[in-house]
Amino acid sequence: MDEKPKLAVAPFRGTVNVMFSDAMLASTKDALLLREEGHDPALYIPFRDIYFEFLSPSPTEYRCPRKGQARYWDVTAVGEAEQDVMWTYDQPPPAIGAIREHGAFDPRKVRIEVQPQEDLAHRPHMP
C-alpha cells in the first residue's frame, strides 16, 4: 500500500524570533507548526511579522509533491548575506492551507529562538 506521508499544521503556543547576524528578521506570537512525517517540524511565521526589508526574492524554487511550489528568499543585513534563508508556499494544498502567507526559515542559516508559552493551567500533581 502506497500511503502519503502525513502533514499537520497547528498553532505554536509561544514566541518565535528569527535572527540573522544581529538583525531581527521576524518576531511573532502567531507561528504555525508544520509536522511532516520524515522531516523535522517547521515553524511558519505570518508575513505581517516578517521584516521583508532584509529579504529579497531568490531565483530558487522547489516543487514539493505534498506542499506545492516553494519560493525562496535571500537575506542581506548588517553587512552580511545568505541565500535561500526563507521559503514560502503561495498555494499550498487545502490540508495545510493555513501556511499560505507564512514563511519558514532554514535553521542552518539563521538563528531561531523559541520561547514556549507558559502553561498557566498546569497544576503539579500532589501525592
N, C-alpha and C positions, 0 to 999 in steps of 0.2 A: 504494500500500500504506500502511495506517494503522498505524504502529508506535508503541507506547507508549514514552515516554522511559524510559531505563534508570535504575534505582535500585540502589545498592550500599552495604552497611554493612560497615565493617571497624574493628578496634580501632585507636585512635590511640596510638602509642607515645610517651609523654611525659607532661608535667604540664600541666593546664589550670586556670587560676584565672579567676574571673569577679568583677569589682568593679563596684560602683555607688557613686559618690562615694568615701568612704573605707571602705565596708563590703564585706567579702568575702561574696559570695553563694554561691559554690561553689568547691570545690577538689578535684581528682581526678587520679589516675594511671590511671583506668579509663574514659576517654571513648571514645565511638564516633564515627567519622567517616562521615557520610552524604553520598554523592555522588549528585546527581540531575542528569541531563542538562538543560542550560539554566539551571541555578541554581548559585550559589556553594555550595561544600561547607559543611556544618553540623556542628558538634560537639555531641554529645548526652552529657549528664552523668548518671550514675546518681543516682536520688533520694537514696540514702544519703549522697551527697557534696554535696547542695544544702542550704543553710541556709534552710529554709522559714519561720523566724521573721521574715524580712524580706519574705516574699511572701504575697500573698492572691489568691484566685481572682478573675479578671476576668469580666465578663459576655460578653466577646468569645469567639466560637467561629468556626471556619472549617472548611468541608468541602473537603478536598483530594481530587480524584478518584483520585490514586495512593497517598496515605498515610492517608486516612481523616479522621476528625473530630479537629480540633485544639482543645484548650482553652488559654486564655491566663492569665497570672498578672501581677499588678501588683507593684511594689516600693515600700516605704517604708523609708528608712534615713537616718540622720544628718541628719534634718530635711528631707529631700528625697523626692520621689515621682515615679514614672513609670509609665505604663500599658503593659500588654502587653509586658513585657520578656522573658518566657519563654513557650514553648509546649510542650505535651506531646501525645502520641498514646496514648490509653488502649487502643485496639485496632487497631494497625497491621496491614497485611496480612502474611501469613507471610513473604514475601520480605524484609521489613525488621522482622520481629517483635522483633529484638534491641533496638530503640529503645523498647520498652514499659518503663515505669517509669524513663524518662530524660527530661530536659528540655533544650531548646536555647534559647539566649539571643540576642536581637537585638543584633548588634554596633553598631548605630547608637544604642543606648540604654544599653549597658553597656560596660565595658572587658574584653575577653577577652585574657588573657595566655597565650601558648602557648610551652612550652619542650619541643621535641622531645627524645626520649631519645637520648643519645649512642650512636652505632653502635660498640659495643666490638669487633665482629668486623671492622670496616673496616680494611683494610690498604692503605697507599698503594702505588700501582704503581711499581715500581722500573724504571728504564730498562735 
